[in-house]
Amino acid sequence: MSDFGNYGNFGGDTGGGGYSQGGFSGDGNSQQNKVQTRNSIAPVTIKQILEAEQPVPDGEFKVHNVSISLVGFIGVVRKVHASGSSLAITVEDGTGSIDVRKWVDENNSSIEQEREKHQGFLNKYVFVGGALKLYNGNKSVSNASINLVEDSNQIIYHHLNAIYNHLKSQGITKAGGSAIGEANGNNLFVDSEGSATDRVLNFIKQECLTMNDGVPVTYIAQKLSMPQKECEKHCSDLVESGKIYVGFNEDGYIAV
């Protein structure tokens, strides 16, 4: 699967939408009965956004038992409307439609320039990343970054990513008890054909999203069916190359 960059980087219009595997915090084997927290941008469909609930006013939203605040989705721009110092851009993805609110910094651009720019996105696929908000009973995405999708593979990748994270958040597992795509340590987005060091790095990249104190080397070795001494050597090499660093727990690692 191709890597389209950093999914969580939505601070500005910087080109095509980006992606990463992403993840939800919490143990996949015990997720059905407790609320989890999504600390990074969550890959979703518009239908999931529209079904999200906000138990506490001005609090986080919950999508299928996962608390989120930042969302990312792909859809087609259907309407662009200028209002005051902001744009209201309607995007739909086949599961629903939603308004995306983009504020204009008049020190760098004008509302007319931004309206003309985003009208060029009409009937084209875009990646949207932003904060989920509720105003007067209507959900919208604010502080948004809207980027044209330059590769149709990005659309497929996004929906696979959204499906994968939804299944993982629900703790849906295979018959052997491992989460879908993780049997024998082979995650859906881990390249099992790469070198052993690459497998360790990819595994740490994914798991550190939910293990903020670091991914324990014993856990890495177990999931990748690798001798612990060999795993420790790969981790040491990755630290020396600057690709990972030691977490809050001395036996755990976090990817850069």
ABEGO torsion letter per residue (X at the ends): XBBAEBAABAABBAEBBBBBAEEBBEBAAAAAABBBBBABBBBBBAAAAAABBBABBGBBBBBGGBBBABBBBBBBBABBBBBEABBBBBBBAGAEBBBBBBBBBAAABBAAAAAAAAAAABGBBBBBBBBBBBBGGBBBBBGBBBBBBABAAAAAAAAAAAAAAAAAAAGBBBAAGBBBGABGGBBAABBAABBAAAAAAAAAAAAAAABAAEBBAAAAAAAAGBBAAAAAAAAAAAAAAGABBBBABAABBBBX
